Amino acid sequence: KAVAAELRSGTMPIFLGGGHDYGFPHVAGVADALQTEIAVINVDAHLDLRPPNALGITSGSPFFLAIESGTLSGKNLVEFGIQEHCNDKALYKYASEKKVTIHTLQDIRDSGGVAQTFEKILTKFTKKKCPIVVSFDVDSVQAAHSPAVSAPQSDGFTPAEFFSMVAAAGRHRTVASIGFFEFAPALDRDQQSARMIATAIHRFASEFSRRDELLIRQKNPVRRLLNR
């Protein structure tokens, strides 16, 4: 309700968590406000497609819930930065059945780099005029740089790669909201993770503030010619 209210008022909601189980109300809030088909890019080491267990939903459940509730179509979910050792075979099977697109960390490195691959995904959904929610799980960043998470990973994105994705999300007009999840302050070391997330929010806000300027440049044929 909070996410939907912010969007309806014309404000860009930035969601800060907390377990990634909050990823479901984040996505649902955008869908409720915009009343249209949406896309989600989950930047994460994990697929987060696990069904709830006997105790209820978990931090691995958000996109399973989004798909099963009809809030999100599997074909509009992109899993970005997935690490194979973090995910059960059954989750890959479910993703395949639902036509979810998976970019493993290794795939991204082999295909030309983080920024370029991420930009291509944003552009694809922008061409479809599909509003995008970008969900950043900070355990997608190497534990050496982001220790304050519940499931730290030795490998992952560098802070520079992380910031490049955040900046790209800020620039693209079809990105309707972003979230940063799995931040656990009690596990932080010298505020490393806190500072990284704060810097990321600043990068996003900086690029977001220039969206109108960038749109004017794109529509101006003289500027287009000069910028080639």
Summary of the structure (lengths in Angstrom):
residues: 228
radius of gyration: 17.1
end to end distance: 43.4
largest distance: 61.1
contacts: 768
relative contact order: 0.15
helix: 50%
strand: 15%
